[in-house]
Amino acid sequence: MEALQPFLKHSSIAYFSMEIALRPQMRTYSGGLGILAGDCARSAADLGLPLVFVTLVSHEGYLRQEIARGEQIDHPDPWRVEDWAVPLDSMVAVEIEGRSVWVRPWLYVVSCPLSGRVPVLLLDTRLGQNHPDDRTITDRLYGGDAAYRLKQEIVLGIGGARILEALGFEIRKFHLNEGHASLLTLHLLAKQAESDLPLQARLEKVRDACVFTTHTPVEAGNDRFSYDEVTRILGRDTPIEANLLRQVGGIEELNMTLLALNLSRLVNGVAEAHAETTRRMFPGYEVGAITNGVHVPTWTHPAFAELFQAILPSWGHQPERLTRCEQLPDDAVWSAHLKAKKDLIAKVAEATGQRLDEERPIIAFARRMTGYKRPALIFSDLDRLRRINRRHPFQIVMGGKAHPRDQEGKALIAEIHRYIGELAPELEVSFLPNYDMALAHLFVSGADVWLNTPMPPLEASGTSGMKAALNGVLNFSVLDGWWVEGWVEGVTGWAVGESGRPAIDHASACLDKLEETILPLYYGDRPRWTWMMKQSISKIGSYFNSQRMMRRYGSEVYLA
């Protein structure tokens, strides 16, 4: 407990997230939601913000991806929490299926070079005091069925709130990063029930304490549970009577997004376009926008970091100063890029045995493999791809995992591998398995073009393109998510298609621009390409960073 003492009086904002990417060796994340939470923690430490982060320990990780004969095979991805975190000697209990389930936190501390630090509490039910079934609740991130997910969300939301109280934190604001932790609002309501205030006043007090960041505009991404299951699993820990729970959580079933919307004073989307989509999905709710950002020192390749350091010693702490990168010498920028590109090429060779050519441009696509991300869109016309490649040779590098229950996503991975076989050896396409934080760093720094082709308006933000831009990688993306704000055609990158045009046009539009604009520029006008790289760093890196994002949360949300 001594390790926790410096944080108890300072940390007054609790940030709840089902996942968080702290370092590659800690398998407490699956993708963008966790990467964002990790960047929030790193910038909170940089800026000295009074946050404590609460998440699940996820002993077995999300999944380790094996590709066999072109198909994804799922494996557990275990890690040893004791190698990275220290156990705290407080425990709390939550009721699940009529049993007391004990929850213990581990402490991991995120530190920054300027001495700032923030605590992360990793919640664990793998304890001897628990029934064997309950010990596995915090094992697999997003694993199991709906009942398993509800149990995890009880541990995160109710257990996490109780842990903070047991440890002595005095929290005045709870930040829900997506709806997974929404049950903490029920815990806060239970505490208010002890007062003599009328119901409406108690509800307002809970709303005053909670802020909610919604991420997914996809219906399937909003967790829903039947009320029969909620009653069976949550039991006596349901602090409000059934009619009121339906009023704030949904009539037919408990919708975790709706619960957070109804019991949070401030709600925001993660890009301006995403906030508009959320307001259409949930009419009548006030949803603002704080566009995501990325932690600049974490995602900048060492070669570029050295370049930035030479002219901007404070670039990591004050990334807004990256506007000056327009003044960098072209040869220095290209040299730094080649170092990053060689690192990616070496990783491709190690992982797949394929030998890429550093003289040819690399187009990278790395996302969660699921239908609305449209990872196979670039392969819509293989004959045309071959023709384009004969005129302007290029290479494609891909990565990404499908959720274990996402059969469509798994089918897309198999489809991509069929295309790889059909295009070989004329067009080199590499798929690197087990895409994670470390591999992402190589992708976003070593590619020449970052391709993103979601079905609009289903992209919430898409922070990988921001990471790429930090390293001079040019974005080529559908106009959705953050790219609507960061896109300047022919300056910071290019759009796939046009705003307002049917998404059905995107496949041909993608190949048109690749053939007529992007590849001719790469081969025919290297000074202009390098100029665009510098524009990308200065215009995107200086704004779409987590320092700016967390300053906005601090001034507009946490102090409200």
C-alpha positions, 0 to 999 in steps of 0.5 A: 500500500505504500506505493499507492500513498502518493496518489491517494489525495492527488487523484480525484478523477477515475478513468474506467476502461475495459482495456488499456494498452500500457506496454506490449508485454502486458496483454490488457488491450485488444485494439483502438479503445485500449490504445487510446486509454493508454495514450490518455494515461501517458499524457495524464502523467506528462501533464500532471493531471489527477487521474487514476485508471481502472481496468481488468487484469486480463490474465489470458489477454485478448487473443494470440493470432495464428494464421494457418492456411490463410485462416485465423486460429485463436489462442490465449495470450497469457502474461505474468502480471507479477512481472509488471505490477504490484499487488495491493492488500485491499479486497472488495466483494461484489455479488454475482449469481448469489455468490460473493466474488472478491476483487483485488487490485494490482498497481501499475504506475505510468511515469513520464520523463518529467517526473509525472506519474499516474496509477493504473489499478488492474482488477483481479478475481483469480483469488483462492477465496473465490469459487473456481468459476469466478476466478476466471472472470478477469482472465480473457478480455472480451471472452466468453458469452454474454453472461461472462461479459456481464460478470466482467462489467460488474467487476469493472464498474461496481467492483472498480468503484468499491476498490477506489473507496476501499483504497481511500481515493476521493473521487469527484468525477468518474470518466466512463471510456465506453459503456462497459463500466456503466454499472458503476452508476448503479453503485453511485445510486445505491450510495445516494439511496442512503440519503433523504434526497428525493429520487430526481435529486439523487439521479442528478448527483450521479449525473454530476459525478459521471462523464461518458465517452462513447466510441462505437457507432456500430449497433453491435458494439453497444453491450445489451443484456436481458433483464432476466440475465441481469436479475440472475447474475447481478442479484441484490447488487441491483440498487434500484427497482425494476421500473427505474432501471428500465427507465434509465437503461432501456425498456426491453433490455439493459443497454449499457450505452443508454445507461451511461447516456442517461446517468452522465452529465457530459457525453462526448464522441471521439471526432466531430463526425462521430458526435453527429452520428451518435446524436442521430443514433440517440436523438434527444441526447446532447453529445459533444466532440473531443477528437482523439489524439495520440501520444507523440513520444510513444508513436514516433520512430527513434529516427524521427524523434532524433530529428525532432529533438535537434530542432524542438527539444520540447517536442514530446511535451509540447507537440504543438511545436511540431508545426516547425517541422515544415523547416526540416531538410528534405534529405533528413526527413527522407533518411529518417523515413528509410530507417523506419521503412527498413525496420518494417521490411526486416519485420516482414521478412522475419514474420513471413519470409517475404523480401520487400523492396525499399525502393517501392512504396509500401501501402499499409492497412492494419485494423481490427478485421471486421466487415465495416472496416472493409479490409478487402476493398483494395482487392476489388479488381485484381486485374487492375491491381496487376496493371497498376503494379506493372506501371508503378510497382508497389507493395501492400502490408497488412495486419489485424485480428478478428474477434473470436466470434466474428465469423465475418472478420475471420472470413475476410482474413481468409479472403485476403490470403486468397488474394495474396496467393492469386497476386503472387509473385507479381504483386507482393502482399504481406499479412503479418499475424498477431498485430499488437502494440509493438507491430503497430509501431513498425507499421505506422512508422515504416509504411509510405501510405496509410490506407483506411477504408471504413464504411461511413459513418461507422468509423468513430475516430481511427487514431492509427492514421494519426500515428502514421502522420507523426512519422511522415506517412501519408494518409489515404482514407475514406472521409470519416472519423478524424480524417474529415478534420485532418484531411487537406487533399494533396497536402496531408494526404488524400481522400478515398472518394468524395464526401457525400458520394455513395460508399459503393464508389469507394473501390473504384475511387481507391484504385483511380487515385492510387493509379493516377495520383499517389503512385505517379507522385511517389515515383515522379516528384520526390520533392513534392512527396517529401514536402507532403510528409513534412506537412503531415507531421506539422499539421496533423502531429501538432494537433491530433495528439493526446496532450491537446486531447487531455487538456480539453478533457481537463478544462472542459469535462473534468472541471465542469 
